[in-house]
Amino acid sequence: MKAFRNLRAIGALLLLVGAVGIAGYHHIEGWSWFDGFYMGVTTLITIGYQEVDPLSHAGRAFNLFVILTGVSLLALGVGALSQALLEFELQSFFGRRRMEREIGRLDGHSIICGLGRVGRSFRHHENR
């Protein structure tokens, strides 16, 4: 389904933004990898705690990039997830309705069962 492909792509992009965020905080601000990870997580999931250390001008500009791309991707992800669930439910509902309608139109048909492995076994036991 296209919606599930979109979800995978958005998830991959979110991971990429997270990795870029961690590396950016490490290189721009000179923070440890853990501090960069902490800042990236709190920024991407919009908790909004105070920065680990005060940000420089370049760090604030970078932080804006991480916030805008991360929140945009999260919003796209929620939309894509909603779309995927809705498409799945609608396909299930309309597919079942169409199948029942087509079965209802059948006339003069016979259904033959029991020609497989289990049917042969049953017939074999019946003939004894």
N, C-alpha and C positions, 0 to 999 in steps of 0.2 A: 504494500500500500504506500502511496506517495506520502501520506501524513506521517507514517512511521519512519520513512527515510528522512523527512524533514526533522523529526525529533532527534534522530541520530546525528544529523549534521549540526543542529543547534547545540546538542550536548558536546560534540567535538569542539565546536567553536568556543563554548564556555570553558572547557578545559584549556584550550589554547590561550584565551584571555587570562585565565587564572595563572598559567605558567608564565606568560609575558608579564603579568602583574608582579609575581614573586621576583622574577629576574630584574624587573625594572626598579622595584624598591631596593633590591640588593645593590644594584649598580648605580642608580641615581643618588640614593640617600646613603649608601654605604652601610646599610643595615645587615644584620645576620640573615641567613636564609630562613630561619624560623620566624624572625620578626617580619620579614617580607611575606612569608606564608600567612602569618597571623593577620597582617594588614590586608593582604589580598582577600582572605576569607571574609573578614569583617566588612570589607568594601563591597565585594560581590553579592553577599547576601543582605546587604543594606542594614546591618545592625547599627552602624554609626557610632561605635565607641570612639573615644579619643585616639589620635594617632599615637603610635609607639613612641616616636620622637617628633618634634616639630618638623614640618615639611618645608623644604626650600621652595623657591618659585617654580623651578623645574619639576620638583616632586608634586606640587599642587596641580600643575598642568597635566602631569602624567596621571595623577589620581582622578582628575576629571575624565580623562580618556577611559580609565578602567571603570569608573562609575557609569558613564554613559553607554559604553559598549556592553558592560555586564548587565545592567538593568534592561537595556533594549533586548538583549538575547534572552533574558529571563522572561520578559513579556512575550516575546515570540514563542518561547518554549511552552508557556501556559496556553497560548492560542493554538499552537500545533497539537498539544496534548488534548485540548478540548475538541479540536477538529477530528483527531484520530478516533477518540471515543465516540463522537457523534456519528462519524462515518461507519464505524463498526456496528453500532446499534441500529442505524438505519438500514445497512445492508442486511443485517440479520433479520430485521422485521420484514422488510419488503421481499427478501429472498424466500422467507417462509410463506408469506402471503401468496407469492407467485406460484410456489410449489403446490400449495393447497388448492389454488384456483385451477392449475393444470390437472391435478389429480381429480378434481371435481368434474372436469370436462371429459374425462375418459369414459368411454362407453363401449361395451362389447369386448372387453379385454379380459384376459386370464393372467393370473400371477402364478408362476411355476416356482415352487420352492423345493429344496431338499436334494438338489442334484450335486451338491458339493460333497466334501469329505464326511461331514456329519450325517447328511442324508443317506449316503451310501452305507454308512455304518449302521444306521437305523434300519434300512431296508434289508441289510444282511442279517441282522438279528431277528427281524420279523419273519423271514423265510425259513427259519429253523424250526 
